[in-house]
Amino acid sequence: MPQGASSPDTYDSQDSELPRANFVVSRTTDGEVISRYGDIVWDFTVYNHKGQPSCLFFSYWDQGGISPERERLINEIKHIFFILIWLRDRQPLSIGTLQNYLSVIRIVAKFAELRNITLKAVISNNSYFLDFIRSQSSGWLVETLTSLLRLLIKNEHKKFAIKTVNLEIIRSLQKQNNQYRDSLNQTAPIPTRIYSEILSNLLNYLDEWQQVETELMELMHSCYNSKKATIKTNSYNWKTYNRLYNSIINNASSKLKNYVITKRGNITIKAIVSLVTDVQCVCKLVIHAFSGMRDEEAQSLPYHCIEEVISNGQKHFLICGLTTKLNHGIAKLTKWVTSKEGYKAILIAQRIASSIYVIHNDKPKGTSDEIFTYPLFISTTYFGFSGKVIEETTTKYRIGTLWSKRDIYKLLPRIEEEDLKELEQIDPHRAWRNEEDFQIGEYWHLKSHQLRRSLALYAQKSGLVSLPTLRRQLQHITNEMSSYYAKGSAFAKQLINDDKNHFANEWQQTQTESAALSYIFNVLMSNTILHGGHVHWVDNRLKDKEGVIITDRKQTLQRFKNGEISYKETIVGGCTKVGLCNQAATNWLQINCLKENCRHLIVSLPKLKRVIIAQEKMIELLDITTLEYRTELSHLKVLKETECKIVQLKGDVNV
């Protein structure tokens, strides 16, 4: 129970009637009643640990007041939520889930009012119910209503039971729901905390490897050459091999020994080969993470796959490979942009591959007819420690199997409550907590396509990522993709024309979703004090008299898709102007926007305060006799005047 809150009234399940109107729904610790059963709003904000507004609004109509008919429909809605909240014998439903159910029930109530029937008649009479379903085009609405009906069926308090349509209809809807859900993008984005930790752990793993890789690869070559010499004497057996290997391993540095034992538990030639395969696997995951490539695309990369490009004095990295997606199995050449992290992973994988090719007296060729003969992720069995005699040369090299759950799981964080809450914010209509892969305390179940989905969503300049560490990790790749994959880019057009499923297209398509989610989180759902022309519009157009947002997520996402609104993060908050802003290039502090209170402007008071502090420090370094000093001082004045205006209107907040 959060500080400042006290439990609502308890309900005796032996009672034979629904609660009376004065039944307390929520109260503070000092006994102050916040909401009663008879109220048209049940306010549970006091029970929210973060203090976020948490209300259930039972009014469902657009115009007019409460008529006797509407009063009866409201009572039916309350009956449903009384069952969901007070008669539930399992883990309580979250406020987000309750609000989802209420948004659907409001629509059912509207339908009932138009038909002049009861709400309970709609959900219990097969004919009325199917008429309602046919009147709806929203897949998630039908899915959510079906979920609600199943909860009502499970209610064991028969005297308060609400009759529903027969199970055959519900099962039919569940099949429809499965088809709807399958039609959506099922790939879960990785929650930002987990995503940041995964990236850190993968990159740290490669950093640790680089500290010992030279000695370790030399050790493997020594073992290989010793085995090769023994084979020539025709006096080889496993005992001979093991003595040879162990004598070489015993002479390794303590640093290398400790590294291998830490990673694999023991130090044998088998453990070392297995460790090298793990490093290849981590390299592949880093390439996924910083390019958005599909699994088979990264797996099949040739040794010569990295291309360096110098543009405007800056170095850029392109990965060259094949794609077979939607091309009838015929491989096509394509490219992906990557960052220095992806480049580093490729160099490490190349050094491992080179160590294998060299012992076979071979060197990877980069000519067009031979480039794909030499895989980047060549199998480590070619080191020759499997007991089989390896031929001096080979015309075709096999790609390694690069997945070890036991060792990769060590790099994955465990799921926490905040991670599930973040997923519920991204997709509130998906029952994340009911899925086996998303249980608190379990390791995150990493799949390579999650890295693709997360990169497309988070590597955008939308302001969706608030975690400072993740922002730093993605800064370089975000800049690269914004340059290479932007709509209108000739590079992106060529890629997308050749492959409609290229990551460039997914990145472009996800821009709208990323901007919309950033707008929802940073503006509509924000607890931060906001000011500006657009904030004024939100307060007057999208909020009711209690200050609660009345527009739904689906409607907001659709407005972004239609190009009616945009959202970009700025140094003082955000901007909702669609298209380019003529102020952006010369007005990075948004001084003109602040002066004119631009209708697209969003000012975050904490951000504004931080800008003022930075501006003051910068001015201290300037010569007071210069024009630059006077200009920056005038900018500071506008910033402070804006701060003062916000504080007067909405109060203060600590930075």
C-alpha positions in Angstrom: 0.0 0.0 0.0 1.6 3.4 -1.0 2.3 5.9 1.6 -0.7 8.2 2.2 -3.2 5.5 1.2 -5.5 3.3 3.2 -7.5 0.3 2.2 -11.1 0.8 0.8 -14.0 -0.8 2.5 -14.0 -4.6 2.6 -16.9 -6.5 1.3 -18.4 -9.5 3.0 -19.0 -12.2 0.4 -21.9 -13.5 2.5 -23.9 -10.4 1.7 -26.6 -10.9 -0.9 -26.7 -7.4 -2.4 -24.3 -5.2 -4.3 -22.6 -2.5 -2.2 -24.6 0.6 -1.2 -23.8 4.0 -2.7 -21.8 5.1 0.4 -19.4 2.1 0.2 -15.9 3.5 0.2 -13.9 2.7 -2.9 -10.7 4.6 -2.0 -9.4 6.6 0.9 -6.3 8.2 2.4 -4.5 7.1 5.5 -6.1 9.8 7.6 -9.5 8.5 6.6 -10.5 11.0 4.0 -12.8 9.4 1.5 -11.8 9.9 -2.1 -14.4 7.8 -4.0 -17.6 6.0 -3.1 -19.4 3.2 -5.0 -22.2 5.7 -6.0 -19.8 8.1 -7.6 -19.6 8.4 -11.4 -15.7 8.3 -11.1 -13.7 5.8 -9.0 -10.4 7.5 -8.3 -7.6 5.0 -7.4 -4.7 7.5 -7.8 -3.9 7.3 -4.1 -3.0 3.6 -4.7 -0.7 4.2 -7.6 2.9 4.0 -6.3 4.1 6.7 -8.9 1.1 9.0 -8.2 -0.1 8.7 -11.8 -3.8 9.5 -12.4 -5.7 6.2 -12.1 -9.4 6.7 -12.5 -12.3 4.7 -13.8 -14.8 7.0 -15.5 -18.3 5.4 -15.9 -19.8 8.1 -18.1 -20.0 6.8 -21.6 -22.1 9.3 -23.5 -21.0 12.3 -25.6 -23.8 14.8 -24.9 -26.5 15.5 -22.3 -26.7 14.6 -18.6 -27.6 11.5 -16.6 -31.0 10.2 -17.4 -32.7 7.3 -15.5 -31.8 5.0 -18.4 -28.1 6.1 -18.2 -28.1 5.7 -14.4 -29.2 2.0 -14.9 -26.5 1.4 -17.5 -23.9 2.9 -15.2 -25.1 0.6 -12.4 -24.6 -2.4 -14.7 -21.1 -1.2 -15.5 -20.3 -0.9 -11.8 -21.6 -4.4 -11.2 -19.1 -5.7 -13.7 -16.2 -3.8 -12.1 -17.3 -4.8 -8.6 -16.8 -8.4 -9.7 -13.4 -7.6 -11.3 -12.1 -5.8 -8.3 -13.7 -7.1 -5.1 -14.8 -10.6 -6.0 -11.5 -11.6 -7.8 -9.7 -14.4 -5.9 -6.5 -14.1 -8.0 -3.8 -11.4 -8.4 -5.6 -8.0 -8.7 -5.9 -6.6 -12.2 -3.8 -3.6 -12.9 -5.4 -0.2 -13.3 -4.3 -0.3 -17.0 -6.2 -3.6 -17.6 -9.3 -2.2 -15.8 -9.2 0.9 -17.9 -8.9 -1.2 -21.1 -12.0 -3.2 -20.1 -13.9 0.0 -19.2 -13.1 1.6 -22.6 -14.8 -1.5 -24.2 -17.7 -1.6 -21.8 -18.4 2.1 -22.5 -18.8 1.3 -26.2 -21.1 -1.6 -25.3 -23.2 0.8 -23.1 -23.5 3.2 -26.0 -24.8 0.4 -28.2 -27.3 -0.6 -25.5 -28.6 2.9 -25.2 -29.1 3.2 -28.9 -31.1 -0.1 -29.0 -32.9 0.9 -25.8 -31.8 -2.4 -24.1 -29.7 -3.2 -21.0 -26.0 -3.7 -21.2 -26.4 -7.2 -19.7 -28.8 -8.0 -22.5 -26.0 -7.2 -25.1 -23.5 -9.5 -23.5 -26.0 -12.3 -22.7 -28.3 -12.4 -25.7 -26.6 -14.1 -28.7 -28.5 -12.1 -31.3 -27.8 -8.7 -29.7 -24.2 -9.6 -29.0 -23.4 -10.7 -32.6 -25.1 -7.5 -33.8 -22.7 -5.5 -31.6 -19.7 -7.5 -32.8 -20.6 -6.9 -36.4 -20.9 -3.1 -35.7 -17.2 -3.0 -34.6 -14.2 -2.9 -36.9 -11.6 -2.9 -34.1 -9.8 -6.2 -33.6 -8.4 -5.2 -30.2 -11.9 -4.3 -29.0 -13.3 -7.7 -29.8 -10.2 -9.3 -28.2 -10.6 -7.3 -25.0 -14.3 -7.9 -24.7 -13.8 -11.7 -25.1 -11.1 -11.6 -22.4 -13.6 -9.7 -20.1 -16.4 -12.2 -20.7 -14.1 -15.1 -19.8 -13.3 -13.4 -16.5 -17.0 -13.0 -15.8 -17.6 -16.6 -16.5 -14.9 -17.6 -14.0 -16.6 -15.6 -11.3 -17.4 -18.1 -8.6 -19.8 -15.9 -6.6 -23.0 -17.2 -8.3 -25.3 -14.8 -6.6 -23.5 -11.9 -8.3 -22.9 -13.7 -11.6 -23.6 -11.9 -14.9 -24.9 -14.1 -17.7 -22.9 -14.1 -20.9 -23.4 -15.5 -24.4 -22.8 -19.2 -24.8 -19.3 -20.6 -24.9 -19.5 -21.6 -28.5 -19.7 -17.9 -29.5 -16.8 -17.0 -27.2 -14.6 -19.8 -28.6 -15.4 -18.6 -32.1 -14.3 -15.1 -31.1 -11.1 -16.5 -29.6 -10.2 -18.0 -32.9 -10.9 -14.6 -34.5 -8.8 -13.0 -31.9 -5.9 -15.4 -32.6 -6.1 -14.5 -36.3 -6.1 -10.8 -35.3 -3.1 -11.2 -33.0 -1.2 -13.2 -35.6 -1.8 -10.4 -38.1 0.0 -8.0 -35.8 3.7 -7.7 -35.3 4.2 -10.3 -32.6 7.9 -9.4 -32.0 8.2 -7.8 -28.6 10.5 -4.8 -28.4 13.1 -5.3 -25.6 12.3 -3.1 -22.6 14.8 -0.2 -22.5 16.5 -1.3 -19.2 17.0 -4.9 -20.4 18.0 -3.7 -23.9 20.7 -1.4 -22.5 22.1 -4.1 -20.2 22.1 -6.6 -23.1 24.1 -4.2 -25.3 26.5 -3.4 -22.4 27.0 -7.1 -21.6 27.6 -8.0 -25.3 30.1 -5.2 -25.8 31.9 -5.9 -22.5 32.2 -9.6 -23.5 34.1 -8.6 -26.6 36.2 -6.1 -24.7 37.3 -8.9 -22.3 38.0 -11.2 -25.3 40.3 -8.7 -26.9 42.5 -8.7 -23.8 43.4 -12.3 -24.4 42.6 -13.1 -28.0 46.1 -12.8 -29.4 47.6 -15.3 -26.8 44.6 -17.6 -27.1 44.7 -17.9 -30.9 48.5 -18.4 -30.7 47.9 -21.2 -28.2 45.4 -22.9 -30.6 47.8 -22.6 -33.4 50.5 -24.2 -31.3 48.1 -27.1 -30.4 47.2 -27.5 -34.0 50.8 -27.5 -35.2 51.8 -30.0 -32.5 49.0 -32.3 -33.5 49.9 -32.0 -37.2 53.5 -32.9 -36.4 52.4 -35.9 -34.4 50.2 -37.2 -37.2 53.2 -37.2 -39.6 55.0 -39.6 -37.3 52.1 -42.0 -37.4 52.3 -42.2 -33.6 49.1 -40.4 -32.6 46.4 -41.3 -30.2 44.1 -39.4 -27.9 46.4 -39.7 -24.9 49.3 -38.3 -27.0 47.1 -35.4 -28.1 46.0 -34.6 -24.5 49.5 -34.6 -23.2 50.5 -32.2 -26.0 47.6 -29.9 -25.5 48.0 -29.8 -21.7 51.7 -29.1 -21.9 51.0 -26.1 -24.1 48.0 -24.9 -22.0 50.0 -25.2 -18.8 52.5 -22.6 -20.2 49.7 -20.1 -20.8 49.6 -16.9 -18.8 47.5 -16.8 -15.6 45.4 -14.1 -17.2 44.4 -16.4 -20.0 43.9 -19.4 -17.7 41.6 -17.3 -15.4 39.7 -16.0 -18.4 38.9 -19.4 -19.8 38.1 -21.0 -16.5 35.7 -18.0 -15.7 33.9 -18.4 -19.0 33.9 -22.2 -19.3 34.5 -23.7 -15.9 37.7 -25.6 -16.9 40.6 -25.2 -19.3 40.9 -27.9 -21.9 41.3 -27.6 -25.7 37.7 -28.5 -26.0 36.6 -25.7 -23.6 38.8 -23.3 -25.6 37.2 -24.2 -28.9 33.8 -23.9 -27.4 34.7 -20.5 -26.0 35.8 -19.3 -29.5 32.4 -20.4 -30.8 30.7 -18.3 -28.1 32.7 -15.3 -29.1 31.5 -15.8 -32.7 28.0 -16.0 -31.4 28.4 -12.7 -29.5 29.9 -11.0 -32.5 26.8 -12.1 -34.5 24.4 -10.7 -31.9 26.3 -7.4 -31.9 26.0 -7.3 -35.7 22.2 -7.9 -35.3 22.0 -5.2 -32.6 23.7 -2.5 -34.6 22.4 -3.3 -38.1 18.9 -4.8 -37.9 19.9 -7.7 -40.0 17.8 -10.9 -40.0 19.3 -14.1 -38.5 20.1 -15.9 -41.8 21.5 -12.6 -43.2 24.0 -12.3 -40.4 24.8 -16.0 -40.3 25.7 -16.1 -44.0 27.9 -13.0 -44.1 31.1 -13.5 -46.2 34.5 -12.9 -44.7 34.9 -9.7 -46.8 31.7 -8.0 -45.7 32.6 -4.6 -44.4 32.9 -1.5 -46.5 34.3 1.8 -45.2 32.9 5.0 -46.8 34.3 8.5 -46.2 31.7 11.2 -46.5 32.2 14.9 -45.5 35.3 13.8 -43.6 33.4 11.3 -41.6 33.9 7.5 -41.7 30.8 5.3 -42.2 30.5 1.5 -42.3 28.4 -0.6 -44.6 27.9 -4.4 -44.3 27.7 -6.2 -47.6 25.8 -9.5 -47.7 22.9 -11.5 -49.1 19.2 -11.7 -48.6 16.8 -14.4 -49.7 13.7 -13.0 -48.1 10.7 -13.0 -50.5 13.0 -13.7 -53.4 12.0 -17.3 -54.1 15.2 -18.5 -52.3 17.5 -16.7 -54.8 20.2 -14.8 -53.0 20.5 -11.1 -53.8 23.3 -8.7 -52.8 22.4 -6.0 -50.4 23.9 -3.6 -47.8 23.2 -2.4 -44.3 24.5 0.6 -42.4 26.2 -0.2 -39.1 28.1 1.7 -36.4 31.5 1.4 -34.9 30.2 -1.3 -32.6 29.1 -3.5 -35.5 32.4 -2.8 -37.3 34.3 -3.9 -34.2 32.3 -7.2 -34.0 33.0 -7.9 -37.7 36.8 -7.3 -37.2 36.9 -9.7 -34.2 35.0 -12.3 -36.2 37.4 -11.8 -39.2 40.4 -12.4 -36.9 38.9 -15.7 -35.7 38.1 -16.8 -39.2 41.6 -15.8 -40.4 43.1 -18.1 -37.8 41.2 -21.0 -39.2 41.8 -20.2 -42.9 45.6 -19.8 -42.3 46.0 -23.3 -40.8 44.4 -24.6 -44.1 46.9 -22.5 -46.1 44.0 -20.5 -47.5 43.3 -16.8 -47.6 39.7 -15.5 -48.0 39.2 -14.0 -51.5 37.0 -11.0 -52.1 36.3 -11.4 -55.8 32.6 -11.5 -56.8 32.8 -15.1 -57.9 34.5 -16.4 -54.7 33.6 -14.0 -51.9 30.8 -16.2 -50.6 33.0 -19.3 -50.5 34.6 -17.9 -47.4 32.1 -17.4 -44.6 32.7 -14.9 -41.8 31.4 -17.3 -39.2 33.3 -20.4 -40.3 32.8 -23.5 -38.1 35.4 -23.9 -35.4 35.5 -27.6 -36.1 38.0 -26.6 -38.8 40.6 -26.1 -36.1 40.9 -29.9 -36.2 40.5 -30.8 -32.5 37.5 -33.1 -33.1 39.7 -36.1 -33.7 39.3 -36.2 -37.4 42.2 -35.5 -39.8 41.6 -32.2 -41.5 42.7 -31.9 -45.1 45.2 -29.2 -46.0 42.8 -27.4 -48.2 39.1 -27.4 -48.9 36.9 -25.9 -51.6 33.9 -25.2 -49.5 33.8 -24.1 -45.8 30.9 -24.8 -43.5 29.2 -22.0 -41.4 29.3 -22.7 -37.7 26.3 -23.3 -35.4 26.2 -20.1 -33.3 23.8 -20.5 -30.4 24.6 -21.6 -26.9 21.7 -21.0 -24.6 23.7 -21.9 -21.5 26.3 -19.2 -22.1 24.3 -16.5 -23.8 21.8 -16.5 -20.9 24.6 -15.4 -18.6 24.6 -12.1 -20.6 20.8 -11.6 -20.2 19.2 -9.7 -17.4 16.2 -11.0 -15.4 12.8 -9.5 -16.0 11.6 -7.0 -13.4 8.2 -5.3 -12.7 9.3 -2.1 -14.4 10.1 -4.0 -17.6 6.5 -5.5 -17.8 5.0 -2.0 -17.1 7.0 -0.6 -20.0 5.8 -3.4 -22.3 2.2 -2.7 -21.2 2.7 1.0 -22.1 3.9 0.1 -25.5 1.1 -2.4 -26.2 -1.6 -2.2 -23.5 -3.9 -4.6 -25.3 -1.5 -7.6 -25.1 -1.6 -9.8 -22.0 2.1 -9.7 -21.4 1.9 -11.1 -17.9 0.1 -14.2 -19.1 2.8 -15.1 -21.6 5.4 -17.6 -20.5 8.3 -15.6 -21.9 7.6 -12.5 -19.8 7.5 -13.7 -16.2 9.1 -11.6 -13.5 12.4 -13.1 -12.2 13.1 -15.1 -15.4 15.9 -14.4 -17.8 14.8 -12.3 -20.8 14.2 -14.8 -23.7 16.4 -13.2 -26.4 15.6 -13.8 -30.0 17.6 -12.1 -32.8 14.5 -10.5 -34.4 13.9 -8.7 -31.1 17.1 -6.9 -31.7 15.9 -5.9 -35.1 12.5 -4.7 -33.8 14.1 -2.8 -30.9 16.6 -1.1 -33.1 13.9 0.1 -35.5 11.8 1.5 -32.5 14.5 3.0 -30.4 17.2 4.2 -32.9 15.0 7.2 -33.9 15.3 10.9 -33.0 11.8 10.9 -31.4 12.7 11.2 -27.8 11.2 7.8 -27.0 14.3 6.6 -25.2 14.6 8.4 -21.8 17.3 6.1 -20.3 20.6 8.1 -20.6 22.8 5.0 -21.0 20.7 3.6 -23.9 20.7 7.0 -25.5 24.5 7.1 -25.5 24.7 3.5 -26.8 22.4 4.2 -29.7 23.6 7.7 -30.5 26.0 6.7 -33.3 23.8 4.1 -35.0 20.8 6.5 -34.8 22.7 9.2 -36.6 23.9 6.7 -39.2 20.4 5.4 -39.9 18.9 8.9 -39.9 21.4 9.7 -42.6 21.3 6.6 -44.8 17.7 5.3 -44.2 15.8 8.6 -44.2 12.8 8.9 -46.5 14.1 10.5 -49.7 17.6 9.0 -49.3 18.8 7.6 -52.6 20.6 4.9 -50.7 17.4 3.8 -48.9 15.3 3.9 -52.1 17.7 1.5 -53.8 17.7 -0.9 -50.9 13.9 -0.9 -50.5 13.3 -1.2 -54.3 15.4 -4.4 -54.2 14.0 -5.8 -51.0 10.7 -4.5 -49.6 11.6 -6.2 -46.3 15.0 -4.6 -45.9 15.6 -3.1 -42.5 15.7 0.3 -44.1 12.0 0.0 -44.8 11.2 -1.3 -41.3 13.1 1.6 -39.8 11.1 4.1 -41.9 7.8 2.5 -41.1 8.6 2.4 -37.4 9.4 6.2 -37.3 5.7 7.0 -37.0 5.2 4.5 -34.2 8.3 5.7 -32.3 7.2 9.3 -32.6 3.6 8.5 -31.6 4.8 6.5 -28.5 7.2 9.3 -27.5 4.4 11.8 -27.8 2.0 9.6 -25.7 4.6 9.0 -23.0 6.2 12.5 -22.9 3.1 14.6 -23.5 -0.2 12.9 -23.0 0.9 10.6 -20.1 3.6 12.9 -18.6 3.6 13.9 -15.0 6.1 16.7 -15.8 4.9 20.3 -15.8 4.5 21.2 -19.5 3.8 24.6 -21.2 3.5 25.9 -24.7 1.0 26.3 -27.6 0.5 22.6 -28.1 0.1 21.9 -24.4 -2.7 24.5 -24.3 -4.4 22.7 -27.2 -4.1 19.4 -25.4 -5.6 20.9 -22.2 -8.5 22.3 -24.1 -9.2 19.7 -26.7 -8.0 16.3 -25.3 -8.8 16.6 -21.6 -12.1 16.5 -19.7 -12.9 18.9 -16.9 -11.1 16.7 -14.4 -7.9 17.0 -16.5 -7.9 13.4 -17.7 -7.0 12.6 -21.3 -10.1 11.4 -23.2 -8.6 10.5 -26.5 -7.4 6.9 -26.9 -4.1 5.5 -28.0 -5.4 4.0 -31.3 -6.8 7.4 -32.3 -3.5 9.1 -31.5 -1.5 6.5 -33.5 -3.8 7.0 -36.5 -3.3 10.8 -36.4 0.4 10.2 -36.6 0.0 7.7 -39.5 -2.2 10.2 -41.3 0.4 12.9 -41.0 -1.9 15.1 -39.0 0.6 15.5 -36.2 4.3 14.8 -35.7 6.6 14.9 -32.6 10.3 15.6 -32.3 12.3 16.0 -29.1 13.9 19.4 -28.6 16.3 20.8 -26.1 13.5 22.4 -24.1 10.8 19.8 -24.7 9.3 19.0 -28.0 7.8 20.2 -31.3 4.7 18.8 -33.1 5.1 20.6 -36.4 4.6 18.3 -39.4 7.5 18.6 -41.8 10.5 20.8 -41.5 10.6 23.8 -39.2 12.0 27.0 -40.5 13.3 27.9 -37.1 15.3 24.7 -36.4 18.6 25.5 -38.1 19.2 28.9 -36.5 17.1 28.7 -33.4 18.3 25.6 -31.5 17.3 27.1 -28.1 13.8 27.7 -29.6 14.0 31.4 -28.5 11.6 32.6 -31.2 9.2 29.8 -30.4 9.3 30.7 -26.7 8.8 34.4 -27.5 5.8 33.7 -29.7 4.5 30.7 -27.8 4.4 28.7 -31.0 1.4 26.5 -31.4 3.6 23.5 -32.0 5.7 24.2 -28.9 6.0 21.9 -25.9 8.2 23.1 -23.0 9.2 20.8 -20.2 9.9 22.7 -17.0 12.7 20.4 -15.8 14.4 20.5 -19.2 14.0 24.3 -19.4 15.7 24.6 -15.9 18.6 22.5 -17.1 19.0 24.6 -20.3 19.0 27.8 -18.1 21.8 26.4 -15.9 23.9 25.4 -18.9 23.3 28.8 -20.6 24.4 30.7 -17.4 27.6 28.6 -17.2 28.3 29.3 -20.9 27.8 33.1 -20.5 30.3 33.2 -17.6 33.0 32.2 -20.1 32.2 35.0 -22.6 33.8 38.4 -22.9 31.1 40.9 -21.7 32.2 43.4 -24.3 31.3 41.2 -27.3 28.1 40.9 -29.4 28.0 37.2 -28.6 27.7 37.9 -24.9 24.9 40.3 -25.4 23.1 37.9 -27.7 23.4 35.0 -25.3 22.3 37.2 -22.4 19.2 38.2 -24.3 18.5 34.5 -24.9 18.9 33.7 -21.2 16.4 36.5 -20.4 13.8 34.8 -22.7 14.5 31.4 -21.1 14.1 32.9 -17.6 10.9 34.8 -18.5 9.4 31.6 -19.8 10.4 29.7 -16.6 8.8 32.5 -14.5 5.6 32.3 -16.5 5.3 28.5 -16.2 6.0 28.7 -12.4 3.3 31.3 -12.0 0.8 29.3 -14.0 1.6 25.8 -12.9 3.9 25.8 -9.9 7.6 24.8 -9.6 9.5 21.5 -9.8 13.0 20.4 -8.9 15.4 19.7 -11.7 
